[in-house]
Amino acid sequence: MTTPVAGEGGVDAYERLAELGLTLPNVNPPLAAYVPAVQSGNFVYVSGQLPMVEGKLLRIGKVGAEVTEEEAAELARTCALNALAAIEDLVGLGELVKIVKLTGFVASAPGFTGQPAVINGASNLFGDVLGEQGRHARSAVGVAELPLNAPVEVEVIAEVQ
């Protein structure tokens, strides 16, 4: 049995967001024929989230070329915040039990091998906001291209009540 985020010793995600000075953004509209998140049983599957704010991509280009590793980690943090917004929109963060799996994709310049450090931006955001419930399994994958020439994309599987 897992502990819910809000209540019974869990972290209150809304309080932590406020303490960190973060606001959940509006959910970005899908770029194609899919939905931002879908629930099946006790799991929410969040579609790939790009580093978009108010419908605009924050940066374009390859990590290790036009985008630095540090900049990409901040962009991954934005992706994670967008994933939380998708969960909030579908079921509410009060229903969140745990982030189970994070998959991060990094549009990598030839020779760039710092994908894990980039995706730490998303992992750290989940830890900062959700504490122990934000700890997750993870993959960090280098890819040739991402939609809209985005440097990073994050998808999430979350357990909910």
GUZA-93977 format. One line per 8 residues: for each residue z, y, x of C-alpha. Coordinates in Angstrom, 3 decimals. Layout:
<votis>
Z Y X | ...;
</votis>
This chain:
<votis>
0.000 0.000 0.000 | -0.889 3.451 1.309 | 0.872 6.724 0.716 | -0.935 9.464 -1.195 | -1.529 12.729 0.617 | 0.336 14.825 -1.939 | 3.812 13.497 -2.668 | 6.013 10.638 -1.489;
6.172 11.862 2.098 | 2.469 12.591 2.399 | 0.978 15.894 3.485 | 0.042 18.437 0.814 | -3.554 19.195 1.785 | -3.617 22.444 -0.174 | -0.494 23.740 1.608 | -1.845 22.726 5.015;
-5.182 24.436 4.361 | -3.318 27.640 3.461 | -1.053 27.358 6.535 | -4.126 26.950 8.736 | -5.835 29.937 7.100 | -8.646 27.726 5.781 | -10.354 27.939 2.425 | -12.409 25.146 0.931;
-15.994 26.346 0.629 | -18.250 25.821 -2.343 | -20.028 22.480 -2.180 | -23.445 22.856 -0.601 | -26.240 21.811 -2.937 | -28.073 18.630 -1.899 | -31.249 19.071 0.144 | -32.960 16.078 -1.526;
-32.438 13.385 -4.186 | -28.729 12.578 -3.767 | -25.294 13.846 -4.787 | -22.689 15.374 -2.437 | -20.161 12.607 -3.134 | -19.795 9.537 -5.319 | -16.744 7.496 -6.266 | -16.760 3.703 -6.431;
-13.410 2.143 -7.212 | -10.779 3.700 -4.958 | -13.288 5.079 -2.489 | -15.260 8.312 -2.281 | -18.431 8.249 -0.211 | -19.349 11.734 0.975 | -22.998 12.332 1.808 | -23.866 13.754 5.201;
-22.533 17.281 5.525 | -24.269 19.844 7.692 | -22.572 22.887 9.252 | -23.488 25.145 6.357 | -21.577 28.115 4.990 | -22.660 29.654 1.697 | -25.854 27.603 1.789 | -26.863 28.756 5.285;
-26.975 26.621 8.406 | -24.726 28.191 11.057 | -26.792 27.065 14.070 | -29.924 25.113 14.884 | -30.966 23.195 17.954 | -29.976 20.351 20.215 | -26.505 19.919 21.632 | -26.691 20.087 25.389;
-29.606 22.551 25.226 | -29.516 25.408 22.674 | -25.996 24.526 21.458 | -23.023 23.901 23.748 | -20.664 20.974 23.313 | -17.853 23.387 22.356 | -20.010 25.181 19.768 | -21.057 21.820 18.329;
-17.412 20.728 18.003 | -16.744 23.869 15.925 | -19.802 23.055 13.817 | -18.470 19.507 13.287 | -15.208 21.089 12.085 | -17.237 23.037 9.505 | -18.935 19.790 8.443 | -15.509 18.186 7.910;
-14.325 21.140 5.835 | -17.483 20.766 3.732 | -16.649 17.066 3.280 | -13.169 17.979 2.016 | -14.809 20.413 -0.406 | -17.028 17.600 -1.732 | -13.956 15.395 -2.250 | -12.138 18.271 -3.944;
-15.093 18.877 -6.266 | -15.357 15.205 -7.253 | -11.732 14.043 -7.599 | -9.432 16.712 -6.142 | -7.640 16.570 -2.797 | -4.432 15.674 -4.646 | -5.961 12.237 -5.234 | -6.800 11.688 -1.568;
-4.933 8.804 0.054 | -6.703 8.570 3.418 | -9.833 9.381 5.350 | -11.017 5.851 6.145 | -14.244 6.306 8.132 | -16.024 9.217 9.732 | -19.563 8.911 11.029 | -20.847 11.790 13.110;
-24.429 12.402 14.141 | -25.227 14.738 17.029 | -28.766 16.027 17.636 | -28.699 15.488 21.388 | -30.784 16.929 24.180 | -32.020 14.341 26.684 | -29.139 13.220 28.888 | -26.390 14.625 26.644;
-23.581 12.055 26.306 | -20.712 14.119 24.898 | -21.092 12.982 21.275 | -17.428 11.827 21.010 | -16.144 15.256 22.088 | -18.414 16.961 19.542 | -17.230 14.780 16.666 | -13.621 15.405 17.716;
-14.111 18.742 15.954 | -14.295 16.894 12.625 | -11.590 14.360 13.514 | -9.207 17.114 14.571 | -9.792 19.048 11.345 | -8.828 15.993 9.304 | -5.723 15.502 11.443 | -4.773 19.179 11.198;
-5.113 19.236 7.408 | -4.051 15.708 6.437 | -1.727 14.531 9.197 | -1.476 10.743 9.411 | -3.704 10.369 6.325 | -6.465 12.062 8.289 | -6.543 9.371 11.013 | -9.678 7.281 10.635;
-12.133 4.831 12.118 | -15.147 6.595 13.583 | -18.617 6.455 15.076 | -20.230 9.277 17.066 | -23.966 8.783 17.442 | -26.591 10.761 19.338 | -29.846 11.221 17.428 | -33.214 12.849 18.136;
-33.336 15.070 15.020 | -31.211 16.038 12.035 | -32.213 17.746 8.767 | -33.155 21.434 9.124 | -32.781 21.101 12.925 | -28.984 21.022 12.499 | -27.011 20.195 15.646 | -24.478 17.960 13.886;
-23.927 16.060 10.624 | -20.828 14.264 9.353 | -20.388 11.671 6.598 | -17.059 10.382 5.311 | -15.543 7.495 3.389 | -12.189 8.353 1.808 | -9.663 6.315 -0.170 | -8.351 7.919 -3.352;
-5.774 6.993 -5.971;
</votis>
